[in-house]
Structures are given as structure tokens and as C-alpha cells.
Amino acid sequence: MSAETVAPAWMHEQITAEQYDGWSAEQCAGIEVVDGIVVVSPSASIRHNRLARILANALDAAGGAQWNADTDFDVRLQDVPLTNRRPDVVVYRADTIDATPTRPEHVLLAVEVVSPGSETTDRTVKLHQYAVAGIPFYWRVEQTPTDVPVVYAYVLDPASGRYRDTDVFTGVIKATAPFAVDVDLTSVL
């Protein structure tokens, strides 16, 4: 039996925002949609999930009443063709907690934790897509052979519509933007 006969049709056909919005949370879990095509994400490692959770907790606490930070939900980058990304951590305006879908204008910071298989997507593709969508800040967390994470921070340059490098943090983040936050990622070891 070939993969085409087993795989559901939605894995081979472009879907619309309306179709996607009708899917259950279970159907949407573990996938992203890029240019209307469903992209299945492999399960993340425990270390990956722990890094994301530690970052989300620290950003949530540091964001005060204006900003929330969470993991694992869609950000609708565009409706046509549908592009939904699922950053590992999203810092979004607290007053948009019930907005569905979450839009780039709700988001202050998107964070991706790079894993084997996501290198090009997280380092290049999402960097470009989040910038085009207008998300002001992007952080990329690299897991290293020494197990001390390195975080690359970017800020959107409104004139060029591209991200520019701002800071690199090894193990411990002491960021001032998008707001002050200190977090020790070496506790993941």
C-alpha cells in the first residue's frame, strides 16, 4: 500500500482558513500550515519542551499585566494562502487572550527552539516570515553540544522590514528588550 492511499487528502491539497478553522484542536496539534499546505511537525524532545516552558514562564512573569507568554498555539501570519505558524513561545498582548486566531499584530515576540530537522526553517524561513508579518522581536534558541543553550535575539527594523541582530546570550538571558527579563537556561541541564 502506498503512502498516498493512506495519507488523508488534506496532506496533499491546499486548505483554506475557513477549512482549518473548522478543524478540532486535536487535528491542529502538531502541525503548521504554510501556503495552504499542512506541514506535520515531529514531536519535540523533552529538553526542547523544557527550554520553551522555562522561557515562557520567565517571559510571562516579566511581561506584567500587558503581556502574556504561552507555548504551542497558532499565529495566523496570513489568510490567503493560509499560513499558520506555531512558535515554541509567543509573547502576546494580554487584552487579546480570547482573540481567535492570534494575529501578528497581537504578538510582541516569537521564540523558536531549534531541533534536529528544524534548523533551516527556524534559522531562515521563520526569521523571514515573522519579519514580513511585522512581529517586532524574534528569538532563536540553539541547543548546543555542550548543552548550554545559545539565544540569538533579533529586532525588526521597520525601515527594511527585516530583523537585525541585537544580542546573543549563552546560558543566561539578561535582556532589556522587548522588556527586562532574566532567565537561567542552564537549569535545563
C-alpha positions as CSV (number, residue, x, y, z in Angstrom):
1,M,0.0,0.0,0.0
2,S,1.4,3.4,-1.0
3,A,1.6,6.4,1.3
4,E,-0.8,8.2,-1.0
5,T,-3.5,5.8,-0.3
6,V,-3.0,6.0,3.5
7,A,-2.4,9.7,3.9
8,P,-5.5,11.9,4.2
9,A,-6.4,14.2,1.4
10,W,-5.6,17.4,3.5
11,M,-2.0,16.4,3.4
12,H,-1.9,16.8,-0.4
13,E,-4.3,19.6,-1.1
14,Q,-4.2,23.3,-0.3
15,I,-6.6,24.2,2.6
16,T,-8.3,27.5,3.3
17,A,-8.5,29.4,6.5
18,E,-12.2,28.5,6.7
19,Q,-11.5,24.8,6.4
20,Y,-8.7,25.0,9.0
21,D,-10.9,27.0,11.4
22,G,-13.4,24.1,11.3
23,W,-10.9,21.6,12.5
24,S,-10.7,20.4,16.1
25,A,-7.8,21.3,18.5
26,E,-6.7,17.7,18.2
27,Q,-6.4,18.0,14.4
28,C,-4.5,21.2,14.6
29,A,-2.0,19.9,17.2
30,G,1.5,19.2,15.9
31,I,1.0,20.9,12.6
32,E,1.7,24.2,10.8
33,V,0.1,25.4,7.6
34,V,2.4,27.0,5.0
35,D,0.9,28.5,1.9
36,G,-2.2,26.3,2.5
37,I,-0.3,23.0,2.8
38,V,-0.2,21.2,6.1
39,V,3.3,20.6,7.5
40,V,3.4,17.9,10.2
41,S,5.9,18.7,13.0
42,P,7.8,15.9,14.7
43,S,7.4,15.5,18.4
44,A,9.8,17.7,20.3
45,S,12.3,16.4,22.8
46,I,11.8,16.8,26.5
47,R,14.8,19.2,26.6
48,H,13.2,21.3,23.8
49,N,9.9,21.4,25.6
50,R,11.6,22.3,28.9
51,L,13.5,25.2,27.3
52,A,10.3,26.5,25.8
53,R,8.4,26.2,29.1
54,I,11.2,27.9,31.2
55,L,11.3,30.7,28.7
56,A,7.5,31.1,28.6
57,N,7.3,31.2,32.4
58,A,10.0,33.8,32.7
59,L,8.6,36.0,29.9
60,D,5.1,35.7,31.3
61,A,6.3,36.9,34.7
62,A,8.4,39.7,33.3
63,G,5.7,40.9,30.9
64,G,3.5,42.2,33.7
65,A,-0.2,42.9,33.1
66,Q,0.2,43.9,29.5
67,W,1.8,40.8,28.1
68,N,1.2,37.1,28.3
69,A,3.6,34.3,27.2
70,D,2.5,30.8,26.3
71,T,3.6,27.8,24.3
72,D,2.1,25.8,21.5
73,F,-0.6,27.8,19.7
74,D,-1.1,29.1,16.3
75,V,-0.2,32.6,15.0
76,R,-2.1,33.3,11.7
77,L,0.5,35.0,9.6
78,Q,-1.8,35.3,6.5
79,D,-5.2,34.1,5.4
80,V,-4.6,33.6,1.7
81,P,-2.8,31.4,1.1
82,L,-3.2,30.2,4.7
83,T,-0.1,30.4,6.8
84,N,-0.3,29.4,10.4
85,R,2.9,29.0,12.4
86,R,3.2,27.6,15.9
87,P,6.1,29.3,17.6
88,D,7.6,27.4,20.6
89,V,6.9,30.5,22.7
90,V,4.7,33.5,21.9
91,V,4.5,36.8,23.9
92,Y,1.2,38.5,23.0
93,R,-0.9,41.4,24.2
94,A,-2.9,40.3,27.3
95,D,-6.0,42.0,26.0
96,T,-6.1,39.7,23.0
97,I,-6.2,36.5,25.1
98,D,-9.5,35.5,23.6
99,A,-8.8,36.7,20.0
100,T,-9.1,33.9,17.5
101,P,-7.0,33.5,15.6
102,T,-3.9,35.2,17.1
103,R,-2.6,37.6,14.5
104,P,0.9,39.1,14.1
105,E,-0.3,42.5,15.4
106,H,-1.1,40.7,18.7
107,V,2.4,39.3,19.0
108,L,5.4,41.1,20.5
109,L,7.9,38.2,20.5
110,A,8.1,34.8,18.8
111,V,10.6,32.3,20.0
112,E,11.8,29.1,18.3
113,V,13.8,26.4,19.9
114,V,15.9,24.8,17.1
115,S,15.8,21.0,17.0
116,P,17.2,18.5,14.5
117,G,15.1,18.8,11.4
118,S,14.0,22.4,12.1
119,E,17.4,24.1,11.5
120,T,16.7,25.7,8.1
121,T,13.1,26.5,9.0
122,D,13.9,28.2,12.3
123,R,17.1,29.9,11.2
124,T,15.9,31.2,7.8
125,V,12.3,30.6,6.8
126,K,10.6,31.7,10.1
127,L,13.0,34.5,10.5
128,H,11.8,35.9,7.2
129,Q,8.1,35.1,7.7
130,Y,7.9,36.6,11.1
131,A,9.6,39.8,9.9
132,V,7.3,40.1,6.9
133,A,4.3,39.6,9.2
134,G,5.6,42.5,11.4
135,I,6.4,40.7,14.6
136,P,8.7,43.1,16.5
137,F,11.0,40.6,18.1
138,Y,12.3,37.1,17.3
139,W,14.5,34.9,19.5
140,R,16.1,31.7,18.2
141,V,17.3,29.2,20.8
142,E,20.1,26.9,19.7
143,Q,20.7,23.7,21.6
144,T,24.5,23.1,21.6
145,P,26.7,20.0,22.0
146,T,27.7,21.4,25.5
147,D,24.0,21.5,26.5
148,V,24.3,25.2,27.2
149,P,21.7,26.9,25.1
150,V,22.6,30.0,23.0
151,V,19.9,32.5,22.3
152,Y,20.0,34.8,19.3
153,A,17.8,37.9,19.7
154,Y,16.6,40.0,16.8
155,V,14.6,43.2,16.5
156,L,12.5,44.2,13.5
157,D,13.9,47.1,11.5
158,P,10.7,49.0,10.4
159,A,12.6,50.7,7.5
160,S,13.8,47.5,5.9
161,G,11.1,45.1,7.1
162,R,13.9,42.7,8.2
163,Y,15.3,41.6,11.5
164,R,18.7,42.8,12.7
165,D,20.8,41.0,15.3
166,T,20.7,42.6,18.8
167,D,22.1,40.2,21.4
168,V,23.5,36.8,21.9
169,F,23.0,35.1,25.3
170,T,24.9,32.0,26.3
171,G,23.0,30.1,29.1
172,V,21.7,33.1,30.9
173,I,19.4,35.7,29.3
174,K,19.6,39.2,30.7
175,A,17.5,41.0,28.1
176,T,16.3,44.6,28.1
177,A,14.1,44.2,25.1
178,P,11.2,43.7,24.4
179,F,11.2,44.2,28.2
180,A,13.6,43.4,31.0
181,V,13.8,39.6,31.7
182,D,16.5,37.5,33.4
183,V,16.3,33.7,32.9
184,D,18.9,31.0,33.5
185,L,18.6,28.3,30.8
186,T,21.4,26.3,32.3
187,S,18.9,24.9,34.8
188,V,17.7,22.6,31.9
189,L,21.0,20.6,32.2
